[in-house]
């Protein structure tokens, strides 16, 4: 009588093998009896001989079935097969657990088995390393020698390997990596601490730049205050003149601090491309309206072409507004009274034509690519913004330094000084948007700054 706990249990390896042997003998015995019946029906053998033959066949099959079984060998084989099946089930359970564990991790993580194959990788790892197939070799998805060496060392020594790497790209990315032995393989995780690194660098740069650039206006203010409290105490005309100069220095410090803070904020997120979309044409119109009074005071006309219809690009509206305003303000600053600033917006431009339209129109002009579009950009089309002034222009030797912080073209040439951060801000915003920033300039003709941005798929 079977135990009630065995009801519904799967058959063991021994039971399965015995069932197969019995089935084989039934087939062979049945075939032999069928042949004897055919012989009896056709008169080739008597019915008595056929019946006797059938009895002999059945006896031989039963004797062979039960007489050739070695209980010891059968039990050992069954035990080995059951153990192998249990091992396979355990390994599969462990594999599923590792895969589920890796998928639950928020940072880049993957498990490399003893053969060097990527057994499991979470969504972050598949996106970062572009893993599209199941079980690829680690060497096929990772090119960094330090990563490969760390995985190999963790597997050989059984010790956890900790190290840092810097991914050189359009913007540098910093990762803290850990290779931990796990079972027969290695669990590799990469934590992106680029934001922390950038915050540290931004803090250091801000303190260094601010202290350097604020020293001059603060010294000037201190000197004027001392003069007003001393020799110019009873001179109303001198006091009014000094107060006007002091107001100008205070305004310069305010603009300087505002630009430094904007630049620091943009650099912190530069490695993360924006995901939303915005209308570049409406941004240009708003910037034109915001700077209309400044243009009127300077006697410069603002002319816009191509902004009558929406031009949807992938980007952050606030940052692109700053780009447009900085470029137009820069053009107004260097334009002569009675001249015009041309602002062009073009949509649905192919990749091969966008750079030429943005900054390769004047044959005799010097030109420079300040920020290049990444080769990995898969945008189908691009939008182009080009801001052209009719100012004095810039000589070729000055072009490579235009986007440097606090760099201002030789003021002895009559160009208006600023904080020296406007074009640096434009450069970093364009780099974050995975676009291109170019300039071409010809002394006596003017300068043109062009920005190329990937258009949004959703129009």
ROGUGU-823957 format. One record per atom (N, C-alpha, C): x, y, z. Coordinates in steps of 0.2 Angstrom, whole numbers, padded with zeros to 4 digits, always signed. Layout:
REM residues N
XYZ;...
***
This chain:
REM residues 459
+0004-0006+0000;+0000+0000+0000;+0004+0006+0000;+0003+0011-0004;+0007+0017-0005;+0006+0021+0001;+0012+0025+0003;+0011+0030+0008;+0007+0036+0005;+0003+0039+0010;-0001+0044+0008;+0003+0050+0006;+0009+0051+0008;+0014+0057+0007;+0017+0056+0000;+0016+0050-0003;+0019+0049-0010;+0014+0050-0015;+0008+0052-0014;+0003+0053-0019;+0005+0059-0023;+0005+0058-0029;+0006+0064-0034;+0013+0065-0034;+0018+0062-0031;+0025+0063-0031;+0028+0061-0038;+0033+0064-0041;+0035+0062-0048;+0039+0055-0047;+0039+0051-0052;+0043+0045-0052;+0050+0046-0051;+0054+0041-0048;+0061+0041-0047;+0064+0039-0054;+0071+0040-0054;+0074+0038-0060;+0074+0030-0061;+0074+0026-0056;+0073+0019-0056;+0067+0017-0059;+0061+0020-0056;+0055+0018-0059;+0054+0020-0066;+0056+0026-0068;+0056+0028-0075;+0059+0023-0080;+0065+0021-0078;+0069+0016-0082;+0066+0009-0082;+0063+0007-0077;+0060+0000-0077;+0053+0001-0081;+0050+0006-0081;+0044+0007-0085;+0046+0007-0092;+0051+0010-0094;+0054+0010-0101;+0055+0003-0103;+0059-0001-0099;+0061-0008-0101;+0054-0012-0102;+0049-0012-0097;+0043-0016-0098;+0040-0014-0105;+0040-0007-0106;+0036-0005-0113;+0040-0008-0119;+0047-0009-0119;+0050-0011-0124;+0049-0019-0125;+0048-0023-0119;+0047-0030-0120;+0040-0031-0122;+0035-0027-0120;+0028-0028-0123;+0028-0027-0130;+0032-0022-0133;+0032-0021-0140;+0035-0027-0144;+0040-0029-0141;+0044-0035-0144;+0039-0041-0144;+0037-0043-0138;+0032-0048-0137;+0026-0048-0142;+0023-0042-0142;+0017-0041-0146;+0018-0042-0153;+0024-0040-0155;+0026-0041-0162;+0027-0048-0164;+0030-0052-0160;+0032-0059-0161;+0025-0063-0161;+0021-0062-0156;+0014-0065-0156;+0010-0064-0163;+0010-0057-0165;+0007-0055-0171;+0010-0059-0177;+0016-0060-0177;+0019-0064-0183;+0017-0071-0183;+0016-0074-0177;+0014-0081-0176;+0007-0082-0178;+0002-0077-0176;-0005-0077-0178;-0005-0077-0186;-0001-0073-0189;-0001-0072-0197;+0001-0079-0200;+0006-0082-0197;+0008-0089-0200;+0002-0094-0199;-0001-0094-0193;-0007-0099-0192;-0013-0097-0197;-0014-0091-0198;-0020-0089-0202;-0018-0091-0210;-0012-0090-0212;-0010-0092-0219;-0009-0099-0220;-0009-0103-0214;-0008-0111-0215;+0000-0112-0215;+0004-0107-0214;+0011-0109-0213;+0013-0113-0207;+0009-0112-0202;+0010-0116-0195;+0003-0118-0192;+0003-0123-0188;-0003-0125-0185;-0005-0120-0179;-0011-0120-0177;-0013-0116-0172;-0010-0118-0165;-0009-0125-0165;-0006-0127-0159;+0002-0125-0158;+0005-0125-0164;+0012-0122-0164;+0012-0115-0163;+0007-0111-0166;+0007-0104-0165;+0006-0102-0157;+0001-0106-0154;+0000-0105-0147;+0006-0106-0143;+0009-0112-0144;+0015-0114-0141;+0021-0109-0141;+0021-0106-0148;+0027-0101-0149;+0025-0095-0145;+0019-0093-0145;+0017-0087-0141;+0018-0088-0134;+0017-0094-0131;+0019-0095-0124;+0026-0094-0122;+0030-0097-0127;+0037-0097-0126;+0040-0090-0127;+0037-0086-0131;+0039-0079-0132;+0038-0075-0126;+0032-0076-0123;+0030-0072-0117;+0034-0074-0111;+0036-0080-0111;+0040-0083-0105;+0047-0080-0106;+0050-0080-0112;+0057-0077-0113;+0057-0070-0111;+0052-0066-0113;+0052-0059-0112;+0051-0057-0104;+0047-0061-0101;+0046-0060-0093;+0053-0062-0090;+0056-0068-0092;+0062-0070-0089;+0067-0065-0090;+0068-0062-0096;+0073-0057-0098;+0072-0051-0094;+0066-0049-0093;+0064-0042-0090;+0066-0043-0083;+0065-0048-0079;+0066-0048-0072;+0072-0052-0070;+0075-0055-0075;+0081-0059-0074;+0088-0055-0075;+0087-0050-0079;+0093-0046-0081;+0094-0040-0076;+0090-0039-0071;+0090-0033-0067;+0095-0034-0062;+0100-0030-0061;+0105-0030-0055;+0103-0025-0050;+0100-0027-0045;+0097-0022-0040;+0102-0017-0038;+0109-0019-0037;+0114-0015-0034;+0116-0009-0039;+0117-0011-0045;+0118-0007-0051;+0113-0002-0052;+0107-0005-0052;+0101-0001-0054;+0100+0005-0048;+0101+0003-0042;+0100+0008-0037;+0105+0013-0037;+0111+0011-0038;+0117+0016-0039;+0116+0021-0044;+0114+0018-0050;+0113+0023-0056;+0107+0027-0054;+0102+0025-0052;+0096+0029-0050;+0098+0034-0045;+0102+0033-0040;+0104+0037-0035;+0108+0043-0038;+0113+0041-0043;+0117+0046-0046;+0113+0051-0051;+0108+0048-0054;+0104+0052-0058;+0099+0057-0054;+0097+0054-0049;+0093+0058-0044;+0097+0064-0041;+0103+0062-0040;+0108+0068-0037;+0109+0073-0042;+0111+0071-0048;+0112+0075-0054;+0106+0080-0055;+0100+0077-0055;+0094+0081-0056;+0093+0086-0050;+0095+0084-0044;+0094+0089-0039;+0099+0094-0039;+0105+0092-0042;+0111+0098-0042;+0109+0103-0048;+0106+0100-0053;+0104+0104-0059;+0098+0109-0056;+0093+0106-0052;+0088+0111-0050;+0091+0116-0045;+0096+0114-0041;+0099+0119-0036;+0102+0124-0040;+0106+0122-0045;+0110+0127-0049;+0105+0132-0052;+0100+0130-0055;+0095+0134-0058;+0091+0139-0053;+0090+0136-0047;+0087+0141-0042;+0092+0146-0040;+0098+0144-0040;+0103+0149-0038;+0104+0154-0043;+0104+0152-0050;+0104+0157-0055;+0099+0162-0056;+0093+0159-0054;+0087+0164-0054;+0087+0169-0049;+0090+0166-0043;+0090+0171-0037;+0095+0177-0039;+0101+0175-0042;+0106+0180-0044;+0103+0185-0049;+0100+0182-0054;+0097+0187-0059;+0092+0192-0056;+0087+0189-0051;+0083+0193-0048;+0086+0198-0043;+0091+0196-0040;+0095+0201-0036;+0098+0206-0040;+0101+0205-0045;+0105+0210-0049;+0099+0215-0052;+0094+0212-0054;+0088+0216-0057;+0086+0221-0052;+0086+0219-0046;+0083+0224-0040;+0088+0229-0039;+0095+0229-0041;+0100+0234-0039;+0099+0240-0043;+0099+0246-0040;+0098+0252-0044;+0104+0254-0048;+0110+0252-0046;+0116+0254-0050;+0118+0249-0055;+0123+0251-0059;+0125+0246-0064;+0127+0240-0061;+0125+0234-0063;+0127+0228-0060;+0126+0222-0065;+0131+0217-0064;+0130+0211-0068;+0134+0205-0065;+0132+0199-0067;+0136+0193-0064;+0139+0190-0069;+0146+0189-0068;+0150+0185-0073;+0152+0178-0071;+0150+0173-0074;+0151+0166-0072;+0158+0164-0073;+0160+0158-0071;+0167+0155-0071;+0170+0155-0078;+0166+0155-0083;+0168+0155-0090;+0169+0162-0093;+0168+0167-0089;+0169+0174-0091;+0163+0177-0095;+0157+0173-0095;+0151+0175-0098;+0147+0180-0093;+0143+0185-0096;+0138+0189-0092;+0132+0185-0091;+0131+0182-0086;+0125+0177-0084;+0119+0182-0083;+0120+0187-0080;+0114+0192-0079;+0117+0199-0079;+0113+0204-0081;+0114+0211-0081;+0107+0214-0080;+0107+0219-0076;+0101+0223-0074;+0100+0228-0080;+0094+0232-0079;+0093+0237-0085;+0098+0242-0085;+0101+0244-0080;+0106+0250-0080;+0112+0247-0084;+0114+0241-0082;+0120+0239-0086;+0119+0237-0093;+0113+0235-0095;+0111+0234-0102;+0111+0241-0106;+0109+0246-0103;+0108+0252-0106;+0115+0255-0107;+0119+0255-0101;+0126+0258-0101;+0131+0255-0106;+0131+0248-0106;+0135+0244-0109;+0133+0241-0116;+0126+0243-0117;+0123+0241-0124;+0123+0234-0125;+0121+0230-0120;+0120+0223-0120;+0114+0221-0123;+0114+0218-0129;+0108+0216-0133;+0107+0209-0134;+0112+0205-0132;+0111+0198-0133;+0112+0194-0126;+0109+0188-0125;+0109+0185-0119;+0116+0181-0118;+0119+0182-0112;+0125+0178-0111;+0131+0180-0115;+0133+0186-0116;+0139+0188-0120;+0145+0187-0116;+0151+0186-0119;+0157+0186-0115;+0158+0193-0112;+0161+0194-0106;+0163+0200-0103;+0167+0204-0108;+0172+0201-0111;+0177+0205-0115;+0173+0208-0121;+0167+0206-0123;+0164+0208-0129;+0160+0215-0127;+0158+0216-0121;+0154+0222-0119;+0158+0227-0115;+0164+0225-0112;+0168+0229-0108;+0175+0230-0111;+0178+0236-0112;+0184+0237-0115;+0190+0239-0110;+0187+0241-0104;+0192+0244-0099;+0196+0238-0096;+0203+0239-0097;+0207+0233-0094;+0207+0233-0086;+0206+0238-0083;+0205+0238-0076;+0199+0234-0073;+0194+0235-0077;+0188+0231-0075;+0189+0223-0076;+0192+0222-0082;+0193+0215-0083;+0198+0212-0078;+0203+0216-0077;+0208+0213-0072;+0205+0212-0065;+0201+0217-0063;+0198+0216-0056;+0193+0210-0056;+0190+0209-0061;+0185+0203-0061;+0190+0196-0061;+0195+0196-0065;+0199+0190-0065;+0203+0190-0058;+0205+0195-0055;+0208+0195-0048;+0203+0192-0043;+0197+0195-0043;+0192+0193-0038;+0190+0185-0039;+0190+0183-0045;+0189+0176-0046;+0195+0171-0044;+0201+0174-0045;+0207+0170-0043;+0208+0170-0035;+0208+0176-0032;+0210+0177-0025;+0204+0176-0021;+0198+0177-0023;+0192+0177-0018;+0191+0183-0014;+0195+0188-0016;+0195+0194-0012;+0191+0200-0016;+0188+0204-0012;+0184+0209-0015;+0189+0215-0018;+0187+0217-0024;+0192+0222-0028;+0188+0228-0028;+0191+0234-0025;+0187+0240-0026;+0192+0245-0029;+0189+0249-0034;+0193+0254-0038;+0188+0259-0041;+0191+0264-0044;+0188+0269-0048;+0190+0270-0055;+0186+0272-0059;+0187+0273-0066;+0184+0279-0069;+0187+0282-0074;+0184+0288-0077;+0183+0286-0084;+0176+0287-0086;+0174+0286-0093;+0175+0292-0097;+0180+0292-0102;+0181+0298-0106;+0176+0299-0111;+0172+0304-0111;+0167+0305-0117;+0166+0312-0118;+0160+0314-0121;+0159+0321-0122;+0160+0325-0115;+0158+0322-0110;+0159+0324-0103;+0161+0318-0099;+0166+0319-0095;+0169+0314-0091;+0164+0311-0086;+0164+0304-0085;+0160+0301-0080;+0164+0297-0075;+0163+0298-0069;+0166+0294-0063;+0162+0289-0060;+0166+0283-0060;+0162+0277-0057;+0166+0274-0051;+0163+0272-0046;+0166+0268-0041;+0164+0261-0042;+0169+0256-0043;+0168+0249-0045;+0169+0244-0039;+0165+0239-0039;+0167+0234-0034;+0166+0227-0038;+0171+0223-0037;+0170+0216-0040;+0171+0211-0034;+0165+0208-0033;+0164+0203-0027;+0163+0196-0029;+0168+0192-0026;+0166+0184-0028;+0160+0182-0025;+0156+0179-0030;+0149+0176-0028;+0149+0169-0031;+0149+0164-0027;+0149+0157-0030;+0155+0156-0034;+0154+0153-0040;+0159+0152-0044;+0161+0158-0049;+0157+0163-0048;+0158+0169-0053;+0159+0175-0049;+0158+0181-0052;+0160+0187-0049;+0154+0192-0050;+0152+0196-0045;+0147+0201-0045;+0150+0208-0046;+0149+0211-0052;+0152+0217-0053;+0147+0223-0053;+0149+0228-0049;+0144+0234-0049;+0148+0240-0050;+0144+0245-0053;+0147+0252-0054;+0143+0257-0052;+0145+0261-0047;+0141+0267-0045;+0144+0273-0048;+0139+0277-0051;+0141+0283-0054;+0140+0289-0049;+0146+0291-0047;+0147+0297-0043;+0149+0303-0046;+0147+0304-0053;+0149+0310-0056;+0146+0316-0053;+0140+0316-0051;+0137+0322-0048;+0141+0324-0042;+0143+0319-0038;+0147+0321-0032;+0154+0324-0034;+0157+0321-0039;+0164+0324-0041;+0163+0331-0044;+0158+0332-0048;+0157+0338-0051;+0155+0343-0046;+0151+0342-0041;+0150+0346-0035;+0156+0349-0032;+0161+0344-0031;+0167+0346-0028;+0171+0350-0033;+0172+0349-0039;+0175+0353-0044;+0172+0359-0044;+0165+0360-0045;+0162+0366-0045;+0163+0371-0039;+0163+0368-0033;+0165+0372-0027;+0172+0375-0028;+0176+0370-0029;+0183+0373-0030;+0184+0378-0035;+0181+0377-0041;+0182+0382-0046;+0178+0388-0045;+0172+0388-0042;+0168+0394-0040;+0172+0398-0035;+0175+0395-0030;+0179+0399-0025;+0185+0402-0028;+0189+0398-0032;+0195+0401-0036;+0193+0407-0040;+0188+0405-0045;+0186+0411-0050;+0183+0417-0046;+0178+0415-0042;+0175+0421-0038;+0180+0425-0035;+0184+0422-0031;+0189+0426-0027;+0194+0430-0032;+0195+0427-0038;+0200+0431-0042;+0196+0437-0046;+0190+0435-0048;+0187+0440-0052;+0183+0446-0048;+0182+0444-0042;+0179+0449-0037;+0184+0454-0034;+0190+0452-0034;+0195+0456-0031;+0196+0463-0034;+0195+0464-0040;+0196+0470-0043;+0190+0475-0042;+0184+0473-0043;+0179+0478-0041;+0178+0479-0033;+0180+0474-0029;+0180+0475-0022;+0185+0480-0020;+0191+0480-0023;+0197+0484-0022;+0195+0491-0024;+0191+0492-0030;+0189+0498-0033;+0184+0501-0028;+0179+0497-0026;+0174+0500-0021;+0177+0502-0015;+0182+0498-0012;+0185+0500-0006;+0189+0507-0007;+0192+0508-0012;+0196+0514-0014;+0191+0520-0014;+0186+0519-0018;+0181+0525-0018;+0178+0527-0012;+0176+0522-0008;+0173+0523-0001;+0178+0527+0003;+0185+0525+0003;+0190+0528+0007;+0191+0536+0004;+0190+0537-0002;+0191+0543-0005;+0185+0548-0003;+0179+0545-0003;+0173+0549-0002;+0173+0551+0006;+0176+0546+0010;+0176+0548+0017;+0182+0553+0019;+0186+0554+0014;+0192+0558+0015;+0192+0564+0011;+0196+0564+0005;+0197+0570+0001;+0191+0573-0002;+0186+0568-0004;+0180+0570-0008;+0174+0571-0003;+0175+0571+0003;+0170+0572+0008;+0165+0578+0007;+0168+0583+0005;+0164+0590+0004;+0164+0591-0004;+0165+0587-0008;+0164+0588-0015;+0158+0584-0018;+0153+0587-0019;+0147+0584-0021;+0147+0581-0028;+0151+0585-0033;+0152+0583-0039;+0156+0576-0040;+0161+0576-0036;+0166+0570-0036;+0162+0564-0033;+0158+0566-0027;+0154+0560-0024;+0149+0557-0029;+0146+0561-0033;+0141+0558-0037;+0144+0554-0043;+0150+0556-0045;+0154+0553-0050;+0156+0546-0047;+0159+0546-0041;+0161+0540-0038;+0155+0535-0037;+0150+0538-0035;+0144+0533-0033;+0141+0530-0040;+0142+0533-0045;+0140+0530-0052;+0145+0525-0054;+0151+0526-0052;+0156+0521-0054;+0155+0515-0049;+0154+0516-0043;+0153+0511-0038;+0147+0507-0040;+0141+0510-0042;+0135+0506-0044;+0137+0502-0050;+0141+0504-0055;+0143+0500-0060;+0147+0494-0058;+0152+0495-0053;+0156+0489-0051;+0151+0484-0047;+0146+0487-0043;+0142+0482-0040;+0137+0478-0044;+0135+0481-0050;+0131+0478-0055;+0136+0472-0058;+0142+0474-0059;+0146+0469-0062;+0147+0463-0058;+0148+0464-0051;+0149+0459-0047;+0142+0454-0046;+0137+0458-0047;+0130+0454-0047;+0130+0450-0053;+0131+0452-0059;+0131+0448-0065;+0136+0443-0065;+0142+0444-0062;+0147+0439-0062;+0145+0433-0057;+0142+0435-0051;+0140+0429-0047;+0134+0425-0050;+0130+0429-0053;+0124+0426-0057;+0127+0421-0062;+0131+0423-0066;+0134+0419-0071;+0138+0413-0069;+0142+0414-0063;+0145+0409-0060;+0141+0403-0057;+0135+0405-0054;+0131+0400-0052;+0127+0397-0057;+0125+0400-0063;+0122+0397-0068;+0127+0392-0071;+0133+0394-0072;+0138+0389-0075;+0139+0383-0071;+0139+0384-0064;+0140+0378-0059;+0134+0374-0060;+0128+0376-0060;+0122+0372-0060;+0122+0368-0067;+0124+0371-0072;+0124+0367-0079;+0129+0362-0079;+0135+0363-0076;+0141+0358-0076;+0139+0352-0072;+0135+0353-0066;+0133+0347-0062;+0129+0342-0066;+0125+0344-0071;+0121+0340-0074;+0123+0339-0082;+0129+0341-0083;+0131+0341-0090;+0131+0334-0093;+0132+0329-0089;+0133+0322-0091;+0126+0319-0093;+0121+0322-0090;+0114+0319-0091;+0111+0323-0097;+0109+0320-0102;+0106+0324-0108;+0099+0325-0106;+0096+0330-0108;+0089+0332-0106;+0084+0327-0110;+0078+0326-0107;+0073+0321-0110;+0067+0324-0113;+0066+0330-0111;+0060+0334-0113;+0060+0337-0120;+0055+0340-0122;+0056+0344-0128;+0053+0351-0127;+0055+0356-0131;+0053+0362-0131;+0054+0366-0138;+0050+0371-0139;+0050+0375-0145;+0055+0380-0146;+0060+0379-0150;+0066+0383-0151;+0063+0390-0154;+0058+0390-0158;+0056+0396-0161;+0053+0401-0156;+0049+0398-0152;+0046+0402-0147;+0051+0405-0142;+0056+0402-0140;+0062+0404-0136;+0065+0410-0139;+0066+0409-0146;+0069+0415-0150;+0065+0421-0149;+0059+0420-0151;+0054+0426-0150;+0054+0429-0144;+0054+0425-0138;+0053+0428-0131;+0060+0432-0130;+0066+0429-0132;+0072+0432-0131;+0072+0439-0135;+0070+0439-0141;+0070+0445-0145;+0066+0450-0141;+0060+0449-0138;+0056+0453-0135;+0059+0456-0128;+0062+0451-0125;+0066+0453-0119;+0071+0458-0120;+0075+0457-0125;+0080+0462-0127;+0079+0467-0131;+0072+0468-0133;+0071+0474-0138;+0072+0481-0135;+0072+0482-0129;+0073+0488-0126;+0081+0490-0126;+0085+0484-0125;+0092+0485-0125;+0094+0487-0132;+0091+0483-0137;+0093+0484-0144;+0091+0492-0146;+0085+0494-0144;+0083+0501-0145;+0088+0506-0143;+0090+0505-0136;+0094+0510-0133;+0101+0510-0137;+0103+0504-0140;+0110+0504-0144;+0109+0506-0151;+0102+0506-0153;+0101+0508-0160;+0103+0502-0165;+0101+0496-0163;+0102+0490-0167;+0096+0487-0168;+0095+0485-0174;+0089+0481-0176;+0089+0474-0175;+0084+0470-0172;+0084+0463-0172;+0080+0460-0177;+0082+0456-0181;+0078+0453-0187;+0078+0445-0186;+0072+0442-0186;+0071+0435-0185;+0069+0432-0192;+0071+0427-0194;+0069+0423-0199;+0068+0415-0197;+0063+0412-0200;+0062+0405-0199;+0058+0403-0192;+0056+0408-0188;+0053+0406-0182;+0045+0407-0182;+0042+0407-0188;+0035+0408-0188;+0031+0401-0186;+0035+0395-0187;+0032+0389-0185;+0036+0386-0180;+0032+0381-0176;+0036+0378-0170;+0042+0374-0173;+0047+0374-0169;+0053+0370-0170;+0055+0366-0164;+0052+0360-0163;+0053+0356-0157;+0059+0353-0157;+0063+0354-0152;+0070+0351-0151;+0070+0347-0144;+0074+0343-0143;+0075+0339-0137;+0079+0344-0132;+0076+0346-0127;+0080+0350-0123;+0076+0353-0117;+0080+0357-0112;+0077+0360-0107;+0076+0367-0108;+0070+0370-0108;+0068+0376-0110;+0072+0382-0107;+0073+0382-0100;+0076+0387-0096;+0084+0387-0099;+0087+0382-0100;+0094+0382-0102;+0094+0384-0109;+0090+0382-0114;+0090+0385-0120;+0089+0392-0121;+0084+0395-0116;+0083+0402-0116;+0089+0406-0114;+0093+0403-0110;+0099+0406-0108;+0104+0406-0114;+0104+0401-0118;+0109+0401-0124;+0107+0406-0129;+0100+0407-0130;+0098+0411-0135;+0099+0419-0133;+0098+0420-0126;+0098+0427-0124;+0106+0429-0123;+0110+0424-0122;+0117+0425-0121;+0120+0427-0128;+0118+0423-0133;+0120+0424-0140;+0118+0431-0143;+0111+0433-0142;+0109+0439-0144;+0112+0445-0141;+0112+0444-0134;+0115+0450-0130;+0123+0451-0132;+0126+0445-0133;+0133+0446-0136;+0134+0450-0142;+0129+0448-0147;+0129+0451-0153;+0127+0459-0153;+0122+0460-0148;+0121+0467-0147;+0126+0471-0144;+0130+0468-0140;+0136+0471-0137;+0141+0473-0141;+0142+0469-0147;+0147+0471-0151;+0145+0474-0158;+0139+0476-0158;+0136+0479-0164;+0136+0486-0164;+0138+0489-0170;+0138+0496-0170;+0131+0499-0171;+0130+0505-0169;+0124+0509-0169;+0121+0509-0177;+0115+0508-0178;+0113+0508-0185;+0113+0501-0189;+0117+0496-0186;+0117+0490-0189;+0112+0485-0187;+0112+0479-0189;+0107+0474-0187;+0110+0467-0185;+0106+0464-0181;+0108+0457-0178;+0103+0452-0181;+0105+0448-0185;+0101+0443-0189;+0100+0436-0185;+0094+0434-0183;+0093+0428-0179;+0089+0423-0184;+0093+0418-0186;+0090+0413-0190;+0088+0406-0187;+0082+0403-0188;+0080+0397-0185;+0078+0392-0191;+0082+0387-0192;+0080+0382-0197;+0078+0375-0194;+0074+0372-0197;+0071+0365-0194;+0072+0360-0199;+0072+0353-0197;+0073+0347-0201;+0079+0348-0206;+0085+0349-0203;+0091+0349-0207;+0095+0343-0206;+0097+0340-0211;+0101+0334-0211;+0108+0335-0207;+0110+0329-0204;+0116+0330-0200;+0122+0333-0204;+0123+0330-0210;+0128+0333-0215;+0128+0340-0216;+0122+0343-0216;+0121+0350-0218;+0121+0355-0213;+0119+0352-0207;+0118+0357-0201;+0124+0361-0199;+0130+0358-0199;+0136+0361-0197;+0138+0367-0202;+0137+0365-0208;+0139+0370-0214;+0134+0376-0213;+0128+0375-0212;+0123+0380-0211;+0124+0384-0205;+0126+0381-0200;+0127+0385-0194;+0134+0389-0194;+0139+0387-0197;+0145+0390-0196;+0150+0390-0202;+0148+0389-0208;+0152+0388-0214;+0149+0392-0220;+0148+0398-0219;+0145+0402-0225;+0150+0407-0228;+0154+0409-0224;+0159+0415-0226;+0165+0412-0228;+0167+0413-0235;+0173+0409-0237;+0179+0412-0234;+0180+0418-0233;+0186+0421-0230;+0186+0422-0222;+0181+0419-0219;+0181+0419-0212;+0185+0414-0208;+0187+0415-0202;+0190+0410-0198;+0184+0407-0195;+0185+0401-0193;+0180+0397-0190;+0182+0392-0185;+0178+0390-0180;+0180+0386-0175;+0174+0382-0172;+0175+0375-0171;+0170+0371-0168;+0171+0371-0160;+0167+0375-0157;+0168+0376-0149;+0166+0369-0146;+0160+0366-0148;+0157+0360-0145;+0155+0356-0151;+0157+0350-0151;+0155+0345-0157;+0150+0341-0155;+0145+0339-0159;+0140+0334-0158;+0143+0328-0157;+0141+0323-0153;+0144+0317-0152;+0142+0312-0158;+0147+0308-0159;+0146+0304-0165;+0140+0299-0164;+0139+0297-0158;+0133+0292-0156;+0126+0295-0157;+0126+0302-0159;+0119+0304-0159;+0115+0301-0165;+0109+0299-0163;+0105+0295-0168;+0099+0299-0170;+0099+0306-0169;+0094+0310-0171;+0093+0310-0179;+0086+0310-0181;+0085+0309-0188;+0086+0316-0192;+0085+0322-0188;+0086+0328-0191;+0088+0333-0185;+0090+0339-0187;+0092+0344-0182;+0089+0351-0184;+0089+0355-0179;+0087+0362-0179;+0094+0366-0179;+0094+0372-0182;+0100+0376-0182;+0098+0383-0180;+0101+0386-0175;+0101+0393-0173;+0107+0397-0175;+0106+0402-0179;+0112+0406-0181;+0111+0413-0179;+0116+0416-0175;+0115+0423-0173;+0121+0427-0176;+0120+0432-0181;+0125+0435-0184;+0125+0443-0183;+0131+0446-0181;+0131+0453-0180;+0135+0456-0185;+0135+0463-0186;+0139+0466-0191;+0145+0470-0187;+0147+0467-0182;+0152+0471-0178;+0159+0471-0181;+0164+0472-0177;+0171+0472-0179;+0174+0465-0181;+0171+0460-0179;+0174+0453-0180;+0179+0452-0176;+0182+0445-0176;+0187+0443-0171;+0192+0439-0176;+0198+0441-0174;+0204+0438-0178;+0204+0430-0176;+0207+0426-0181;+0207+0419-0180;+0211+0417-0174;+0216+0420-0172;+0220+0418-0166;+0216+0418-0160;+0211+0422-0159;+0207+0423-0153;+0201+0417-0153;+0199+0414-0158;+0193+0410-0159;+0194+0404-0154;+0200+0400-0153;+0200+0394-0149;+0199+0396-0142;+0199+0402-0140;+0199+0404-0132;+0192+0407-0131;+0188+0407-0136;+0181+0411-0134;+0177+0408-0129;+0177+0402-0128;+0173+0399-0123;+0176+0398-0116;+0182+0400-0115;+0186+0399-0109;+0183+0404-0104;+0183+0402-0098;+0180+0406-0092;+0184+0412-0092;+0180+0418-0091;+0183+0425-0090;+0187+0427-0096;+0187+0423-0101;+0191+0426-0107;+0188+0431-0111;+0191+0437-0112;+0188+0442-0116;+0193+0444-0121;+0190+0445-0127;+0195+0447-0133;+0198+0454-0131;+0204+0455-0133;+0208+0461-0132;+0203+0467-0132;+0203+0470-0126;+0198+0475-0125;+0201+0482-0129;+0207+0482-0130;+0210+0487-0134;+0208+0488-0141;+0204+0483-0143;+0202+0483-0150;+0195+0486-0150;+0193+0489-0144;+0186+0492-0144;+0180+0488-0143;+0181+0481-0141;+0176+0477-0140;+0173+0478-0133;+0167+0478-0132;+0164+0479-0125;+0165+0473-0120;+0168+0474-0114;+0170+0469-0109;+0163+0466-0106;+0163+0460-0104;+0158+0457-0100;+0161+0453-0095;+0157+0448-0092;+0160+0444-0087;+0164+0439-0090;+0164+0437-0096;+0168+0432-0099;+0165+0425-0098;+0159+0425-0096;+0156+0418-0094;+0150+0416-0099;+0148+0421-0103;+0142+0420-0107;+0143+0414-0112;+0149+0414-0116;+0150+0409-0121;+0152+0402-0118;+0155+0403-0112;+0156+0396-0108;+0150+0393-0106;+0145+0397-0104;+0138+0394-0102;+0135+0391-0108;+0135+0395-0114;+0132+0392-0120;+0135+0385-0122;+0142+0385-0121;+0146+0379-0123;+0143+0373-0119;+0143+0374-0112;+0141+0368-0108;+0134+0366-0109;+0129+0371-0110;+0122+0369-0111;+0122+0365-0118;+0125+0367-0123;+0125+0364-0129;+0128+0357-0129;+0133+0356-0125;+0136+0349-0124;+0131+0345-0120;+0128+0348-0115;+0123+0344-0112;+0117+0341-0116;+0115+0346-0121;+0110+0344-0126;+0113+0340-0132;+0119+0338-0131;+0122+0334-0137;+0121+0337-0143;+0123+0343-0143;+0123+0347-0149;+0129+0350-0152;+0129+0355-0156;+0136+0357-0159;+0136+0365-0158;+0141+0368-0156;+0142+0375-0156;+0148+0377-0160;+0147+0382-0165;+0152+0384-0170;+0152+0391-0170;+0157+0394-0172;+0158+0401-0173;+0162+0402-0180;+0160+0407-0183;+0164+0410-0189;+0164+0418-0189;+0170+0420-0190;+0171+0428-0189;+0176+0430-0194;+0174+0436-0197;+0179+0439-0202;+0180+0447-0200;+0186+0449-0198;+0187+0456-0196;+0184+0461-0201;+0180+0466-0199;+0177+0470-0204;+0170+0468-0206;+0168+0462-0205;+0162+0459-0208;+0157+0458-0202;+0160+0455-0197;+0156+0453-0191;+0157+0446-0189;+0153+0443-0184;+0154+0437-0182;+0147+0433-0182;+0147+0427-0182;+0141+0422-0182;+0142+0416-0178;+0138+0415-0173;+0138+0410-0169;+0132+0405-0170;+0134+0399-0171;+0128+0394-0173;+0128+0388-0168;+0122+0386-0167;+0120+0381-0163;+0116+0376-0166;+0118+0369-0166;+0115+0364-0169;+0112+0359-0164;+0105+0358-0164;+0102+0354-0158;+0098+0348-0162;+0098+0342-0159;+0094+0337-0161;+0086+0338-0160;+0082+0337-0166;+0075+0339-0165;+0072+0333-0162;+0066+0334-0159;+0062+0329-0155;+0059+0325-0160;+0058+0318-0158;+0054+0314-0162;+0047+0315-0162;+0045+0318-0156;+0038+0320-0156;+0037+0327-0158;+0033+0328-0164;+0032+0335-0167;+0025+0337-0166;
***
